[in-house]
Each structure stands twice: as structure tokens, then as C-alpha cells.
Amino acid sequence: MNKNISRLHFITSPSEQHSTMEQIKQIVLGGCNWVQLRMKEADSSEFEKTAIQALSFCMNNDAKLIINDNVTLAAKIGADGVHLGKDDMSPAEAGSILGDQIIIGGTANTFQDIQKLVDQGVDYIGLGPYRFTETKKKLSPVLGLEGYKTILKQCKENKIDIPVIAIGGLEPEDLKELFDAGVHGIAVSSYLTKQNQPGAQTLELLTNIGKYSSANWMKK
């Protein structure tokens, strides 16, 4: 299992314009190689059916499929990984079920959250929210740019070197400042799903991510 953590994470969400599979197909064909399947309102049979279809499509297009929350489903279908929220199963327990080859991500809102997740062996951190977002119902306190700067500085001071993915209402104009602050990548959902042509917007987003992340890497 290649555990390289992508710089663009796409998270599925309900959309009047595109079904879940349409979202995945357009955005993966637009160049995104990381899909987190999040279906909070779906029943278990629908979630599993979509997950199997999504995994097949992702495997055929060199993309990783990460299952949101559901460790049992991730294990059953052989997904690339699982992303765990703050109220979900602990990463340590998930790791004991899934094994060390599977990617495990965790959600954080504070530096203390990050410390706890790192101690439990996660492979990356989803840190947020950056700003208010309607995608998530139980929203943690909004961090804003200054919150990211403070937390990432604490990580550096404590020699915590783990990919941090910014999430929560992100727009393209946020990229430069976030990468300058030290994030590894970003996660988006509604920004892409509300587009008429999600694939084209994905390609544009990836171009900007490449520009800003490369500039940040060269400064180090």
C-alpha cells in the first residue's frame, strides 16, 4: 500500500446537480486521485453499494478511496483507507482491525487533538474548519488563517511532522496563505460539487495547488 498523502482530497456530499458517483467520476477524471466517500444520510446498503462502485472506478483510474467513519465497510470492500471523525472509533482500534497497510486519517480542531491522533498512529490530519461550512452539521470552532498558523507552529515546535490537510469552506483564494502557513494539502467538497463542470474546476484547483505547494517547498 502506497501511503503517500495527496494534496487534494475530495469529499463527496449530497448535491442536486450531481449524484455521488457522477461527482466521483468527474472529479477523478479531472485529475484528483483521492476520494473520501462520505454518505451520512444513506442507509448501510446504499453506502456499501456506492462504495463498491466507487472503489472499482478509483482502482481503474489510479485514485485512492477513503471511507468516512465506517471501519467495517472499509475492511469489507478493501478500501484504501478510512477517515475518522472526533466521535468515531479511535484510530488505534481501527488500526488493529484494518492492519498497518491501510491509510487512517483523523479529524482535529486543536493542537491537543493532533497530539492525541499522532500518538494513536494516524497517517494524516484533517484540520478544521477553516471557515463556516454547511457540509458538516456538528461544526467545531472555526479556526481561520490565524488558527492554522498557531497550530502548525506548535506542531513544528514539538517536532510533529505529519501531513495536515486544511478543510472547511475552502475557496481557491485561500490556497496561497494556507500553503504558506504549512499545510500539506486541502480537502474540498461543496466548492466542487456545486460547479457545472466539476472536472474542469478540479484541474484548475490542482494547477494552483501545484504552484503554491511547490513554492512553499522551495522555501524550506
C-alpha positions in Angstrom: 0.0 0.0 0.0 1.3 3.4 -1.1 0.6 5.8 1.8 1.6 8.9 0.0 -1.0 11.5 1.1 -2.4 13.6 -1.8 -2.5 17.4 -1.7 -6.1 17.5 -2.9 -8.8 15.5 -1.0 -12.3 15.4 -2.5 -15.1 14.6 -0.1 -18.5 13.6 -1.5 -21.6 15.4 -0.4 -25.3 15.5 -1.3 -25.8 17.6 -4.4 -28.9 18.4 -6.5 -26.7 18.7 -9.6 -24.6 15.5 -9.4 -25.1 12.1 -7.9 -22.3 10.7 -5.7 -20.9 8.5 -8.5 -21.2 11.4 -11.0 -19.2 13.6 -8.6 -16.5 10.9 -8.2 -16.2 10.2 -11.9 -16.0 13.9 -13.0 -13.6 14.9 -10.3 -11.3 11.9 -10.6 -11.2 12.3 -14.4 -10.3 16.0 -13.7 -7.1 14.8 -12.0 -8.0 14.3 -8.4 -6.5 11.0 -7.1 -8.0 11.0 -3.6 -11.8 10.5 -2.8 -13.3 10.3 0.6 -16.7 8.7 0.4 -19.0 10.5 2.9 -22.7 9.4 2.9 -24.1 10.4 6.3 -27.7 10.3 5.2 -27.5 7.0 3.3 -28.6 3.6 4.7 -26.0 0.9 5.0 -26.9 -1.0 1.9 -26.8 2.2 -0.3 -23.5 3.2 1.3 -22.0 -0.3 0.6 -23.3 -0.4 -3.0 -21.9 3.0 -3.8 -18.6 2.2 -2.0 -18.1 -0.9 -4.2 -18.8 1.1 -7.4 -16.5 3.9 -6.2 -13.7 1.6 -5.4 -13.8 -0.1 -8.7 -13.8 3.2 -10.6 -11.0 4.6 -8.4 -8.8 1.5 -8.8 -9.2 1.8 -12.6 -8.1 5.4 -12.5 -5.2 5.3 -10.1 -7.1 7.1 -7.3 -7.5 6.1 -3.6 -10.8 5.6 -2.0 -11.1 6.6 1.7 -14.3 5.6 3.6 -15.6 8.2 6.0 -16.2 6.8 9.5 -17.2 3.2 8.6 -14.2 0.9 9.5 -16.2 -2.2 9.0 -17.2 -1.3 5.4 -13.6 -0.2 4.6 -12.4 -3.6 5.8 -15.1 -5.5 3.9 -14.5 -4.0 0.5 -10.8 -3.5 0.8 -10.8 0.3 0.6 -7.5 2.2 0.6 -8.3 3.8 3.9 -10.7 5.3 6.4 -11.2 8.8 7.8 -12.3 9.0 11.4 -14.2 11.9 13.0 -13.8 13.0 16.6 -16.7 11.0 17.7 -15.9 7.8 15.8 -13.8 4.7 16.6 -10.3 5.5 17.8 -7.5 5.3 15.2 -5.7 2.7 17.4 -8.7 0.4 17.4 -9.3 1.0 13.7 -5.7 0.1 13.0 -6.0 -3.2 14.9 -8.9 -4.1 12.7 -7.6 -2.8 9.3 -3.9 -3.5 9.7 -0.9 -1.3 9.2 -1.2 -1.2 5.4 -4.4 0.8 5.4 -4.4 4.7 5.5 -6.0 6.1 8.6 -6.9 9.8 8.8 -8.3 11.7 11.8 -10.2 15.0 12.3 -8.6 17.6 14.6 -9.6 21.1 15.7 -6.8 21.8 18.2 -3.1 21.1 18.6 -4.1 18.7 21.5 -6.3 16.8 19.1 -3.3 16.4 16.7 -1.0 15.2 19.5 -3.6 12.6 20.5 -4.1 11.4 16.9 -0.4 11.2 16.2 0.0 9.1 19.4 -2.6 6.7 18.0 -0.8 6.3 14.7 -2.8 8.2 12.1 -1.3 8.8 8.7 -2.7 12.3 8.2 -4.7 15.0 9.9 -7.8 16.8 8.6 -7.6 20.1 10.5 -10.5 22.4 10.5 -12.9 24.0 9.9 -11.2 26.9 8.2 -14.5 28.8 8.0 -18.2 28.0 8.4 -19.5 25.3 6.2 -22.9 23.8 5.7 -21.5 20.4 4.7 -21.0 19.3 8.3 -23.7 19.5 11.0 -21.7 19.3 14.2 -19.2 22.0 13.4 -16.1 22.6 15.7 -15.0 26.2 16.4 -13.8 27.9 13.2 -10.0 28.3 13.1 -9.4 30.9 10.3 -5.9 31.5 9.0 -4.5 32.6 12.3 -5.7 29.4 13.9 -3.9 27.3 11.3 -0.7 29.4 11.7 -0.8 28.9 15.5 -1.4 25.2 15.4 1.1 24.4 12.7 3.7 26.5 14.6 3.0 24.3 17.6 3.5 21.2 15.5 6.8 22.4 14.3 8.0 23.4 17.8 7.0 19.9 19.1 8.7 18.2 16.1 5.3 16.8 14.8 5.8 16.2 11.1 2.5 14.8 9.8 0.6 15.8 6.7 -2.1 18.3 7.7 -5.0 18.8 5.4 -7.0 22.0 5.7 -10.8 21.6 5.5 -13.9 23.6 5.9 -15.4 26.0 3.4 -12.2 26.5 1.4 -12.1 28.6 -1.8 -9.3 28.9 -4.3 -8.2 32.3 -3.0 -7.3 30.6 0.4 -4.7 28.4 -1.1 -1.6 30.6 -1.1 -1.9 31.6 2.6 -2.7 28.1 3.7 0.3 26.6 2.0 2.5 29.4 3.3 1.2 28.6 6.8 2.5 25.0 6.3 -0.5 22.8 5.3 0.3 19.7 3.2 -2.9 19.9 1.3 -6.6 20.8 1.2 -9.9 19.0 1.3 -12.9 20.3 -0.6 -16.5 19.2 -1.1 -19.2 21.7 -1.9 -16.8 24.0 -3.8 -16.5 21.3 -6.5 -19.9 19.6 -6.2 -21.8 22.9 -6.9 -19.9 23.5 -10.2 -21.5 22.8 -13.5 -18.2 21.2 -14.7 -16.5 19.8 -11.6 -13.8 18.1 -13.7 -12.6 21.4 -15.2 -12.6 23.1 -11.8 -10.7 20.2 -10.3 -7.9 20.6 -12.9 -7.7 24.3 -12.2 -7.6 23.7 -8.5 -4.8 21.2 -8.9 -2.8 23.6 -11.0 -3.0 26.2 -8.3 -2.2 23.6 -5.6 0.9 22.6 -7.5 2.0 26.2 -7.9 1.6 27.2 -4.2 2.8 23.9 -2.7 5.9 23.9 -4.9 6.7 27.5 -3.9 6.3 26.6 -0.3 8.5 23.5 -0.6 11.3 25.6 -2.3 11.3 28.0 0.7 12.3 25.2 3.1 
